[in-house]
């Protein structure tokens, strides 16, 4: 488990990620809504058949998760002062699922680019998106470490005093 993420204590990192997640989720909801509503012409240029359907389905699921992420990010911010792991768990589930889908979506786009784009662009896209995916999973692991530290605190609080008598 991590103790720090980019030189931030886990608690500070949780606050930063909570606020950044709220802002990013609001923007993502707006942008994905516009893309899905008005982007059919652009989607037809890059994708065909099954790839187009997979792209639209992934984008729709990511849109739903972005809207849900506004709530889960707020729960993350509420969890920090209370040190409650149960309030961090929705953020982990939401973002883990979104990271998985974004990784699959990037693979679909990459396959679509292989058919239509120059090799230099494909390699640059793969390196850039690969680096962003690695960064995303690292940040996710930081919040997971925060979750595990809250669980450890809850276990210590729940165990009571070692000499406490039970009747």
Secondary structure as a PSIPRED ss2 file (coil, helix, strand):
# PSIPRED VFORMAT (PSIPRED V4.0)

   1 X C   1.000  0.000  0.000
   2 X C   1.000  0.000  0.000
   3 X C   1.000  0.000  0.000
   4 X E   0.000  0.000  1.000
   5 X E   0.000  0.000  1.000
   6 X C   1.000  0.000  0.000
   7 X C   1.000  0.000  0.000
   8 X E   0.000  0.000  1.000
   9 X E   0.000  0.000  1.000
  10 X H   0.000  1.000  0.000
  11 X H   0.000  1.000  0.000
  12 X H   0.000  1.000  0.000
  13 X H   0.000  1.000  0.000
  14 X H   0.000  1.000  0.000
  15 X H   0.000  1.000  0.000
  16 X H   0.000  1.000  0.000
  17 X H   0.000  1.000  0.000
  18 X H   0.000  1.000  0.000
  19 X H   0.000  1.000  0.000
  20 X H   0.000  1.000  0.000
  21 X H   0.000  1.000  0.000
  22 X H   0.000  1.000  0.000
  23 X H   0.000  1.000  0.000
  24 X H   0.000  1.000  0.000
  25 X H   0.000  1.000  0.000
  26 X H   0.000  1.000  0.000
  27 X H   0.000  1.000  0.000
  28 X H   0.000  1.000  0.000
  29 X H   0.000  1.000  0.000
  30 X H   0.000  1.000  0.000
  31 X H   0.000  1.000  0.000
  32 X H   0.000  1.000  0.000
  33 X H   0.000  1.000  0.000
  34 X H   0.000  1.000  0.000
  35 X H   0.000  1.000  0.000
  36 X H   0.000  1.000  0.000
  37 X H   0.000  1.000  0.000
  38 X H   0.000  1.000  0.000
  39 X C   1.000  0.000  0.000
  40 X H   0.000  1.000  0.000
  41 X H   0.000  1.000  0.000
  42 X H   0.000  1.000  0.000
  43 X H   0.000  1.000  0.000
  44 X H   0.000  1.000  0.000
  45 X H   0.000  1.000  0.000
  46 X H   0.000  1.000  0.000
  47 X C   1.000  0.000  0.000
  48 X C   1.000  0.000  0.000
  49 X H   0.000  1.000  0.000
  50 X H   0.000  1.000  0.000
  51 X H   0.000  1.000  0.000
  52 X H   0.000  1.000  0.000
  53 X H   0.000  1.000  0.000
  54 X H   0.000  1.000  0.000
  55 X H   0.000  1.000  0.000
  56 X H   0.000  1.000  0.000
  57 X H   0.000  1.000  0.000
  58 X H   0.000  1.000  0.000
  59 X H   0.000  1.000  0.000
  60 X H   0.000  1.000  0.000
  61 X H   0.000  1.000  0.000
  62 X H   0.000  1.000  0.000
  63 X H   0.000  1.000  0.000
  64 X H   0.000  1.000  0.000
  65 X H   0.000  1.000  0.000
  66 X H   0.000  1.000  0.000
  67 X H   0.000  1.000  0.000
  68 X H   0.000  1.000  0.000
  69 X H   0.000  1.000  0.000
  70 X H   0.000  1.000  0.000
  71 X H   0.000  1.000  0.000
  72 X H   0.000  1.000  0.000
  73 X H   0.000  1.000  0.000
  74 X H   0.000  1.000  0.000
  75 X H   0.000  1.000  0.000
  76 X H   0.000  1.000  0.000
  77 X H   0.000  1.000  0.000
  78 X H   0.000  1.000  0.000
  79 X H   0.000  1.000  0.000
  80 X H   0.000  1.000  0.000
  81 X H   0.000  1.000  0.000
  82 X H   0.000  1.000  0.000
  83 X C   1.000  0.000  0.000
  84 X C   1.000  0.000  0.000
  85 X H   0.000  1.000  0.000
  86 X H   0.000  1.000  0.000
  87 X H   0.000  1.000  0.000
  88 X H   0.000  1.000  0.000
  89 X H   0.000  1.000  0.000
  90 X H   0.000  1.000  0.000
  91 X H   0.000  1.000  0.000
  92 X H   0.000  1.000  0.000
  93 X H   0.000  1.000  0.000
  94 X H   0.000  1.000  0.000
  95 X H   0.000  1.000  0.000
  96 X H   0.000  1.000  0.000
  97 X H   0.000  1.000  0.000
  98 X H   0.000  1.000  0.000
  99 X H   0.000  1.000  0.000
 100 X H   0.000  1.000  0.000
 101 X H   0.000  1.000  0.000
 102 X H   0.000  1.000  0.000
 103 X H   0.000  1.000  0.000
 104 X H   0.000  1.000  0.000
 105 X H   0.000  1.000  0.000
 106 X H   0.000  1.000  0.000
 107 X H   0.000  1.000  0.000
 108 X H   0.000  1.000  0.000
 109 X H   0.000  1.000  0.000
 110 X H   0.000  1.000  0.000
 111 X H   0.000  1.000  0.000
 112 X H   0.000  1.000  0.000
 113 X H   0.000  1.000  0.000
 114 X H   0.000  1.000  0.000
 115 X H   0.000  1.000  0.000
 116 X H   0.000  1.000  0.000
 117 X C   1.000  0.000  0.000
 118 X C   1.000  0.000  0.000
 119 X H   0.000  1.000  0.000
 120 X H   0.000  1.000  0.000
 121 X H   0.000  1.000  0.000
 122 X H   0.000  1.000  0.000
 123 X H   0.000  1.000  0.000
 124 X H   0.000  1.000  0.000
 125 X H   0.000  1.000  0.000
 126 X H   0.000  1.000  0.000
 127 X H   0.000  1.000  0.000
 128 X H   0.000  1.000  0.000
 129 X H   0.000  1.000  0.000
 130 X H   0.000  1.000  0.000
 131 X H   0.000  1.000  0.000
 132 X H   0.000  1.000  0.000
 133 X H   0.000  1.000  0.000
 134 X H   0.000  1.000  0.000
 135 X H   0.000  1.000  0.000
 136 X H   0.000  1.000  0.000
 137 X H   0.000  1.000  0.000
 138 X H   0.000  1.000  0.000
 139 X H   0.000  1.000  0.000
 140 X H   0.000  1.000  0.000
 141 X H   0.000  1.000  0.000
 142 X H   0.000  1.000  0.000
 143 X H   0.000  1.000  0.000
 144 X H   0.000  1.000  0.000
 145 X H   0.000  1.000  0.000
 146 X H   0.000  1.000  0.000
 147 X H   0.000  1.000  0.000
 148 X H   0.000  1.000  0.000
 149 X H   0.000  1.000  0.000
 150 X H   0.000  1.000  0.000
 151 X H   0.000  1.000  0.000
 152 X H   0.000  1.000  0.000
 153 X H   0.000  1.000  0.000
 154 X H   0.000  1.000  0.000
 155 X H   0.000  1.000  0.000
 156 X H   0.000  1.000  0.000
 157 X H   0.000  1.000  0.000
 158 X H   0.000  1.000  0.000
 159 X H   0.000  1.000  0.000
 160 X C   1.000  0.000  0.000
 161 X C   1.000  0.000  0.000
 162 X C   1.000  0.000  0.000
 163 X C   1.000  0.000  0.000
 164 X C   1.000  0.000  0.000
 165 X C   1.000  0.000  0.000
 166 X C   1.000  0.000  0.000
 167 X C   1.000  0.000  0.000
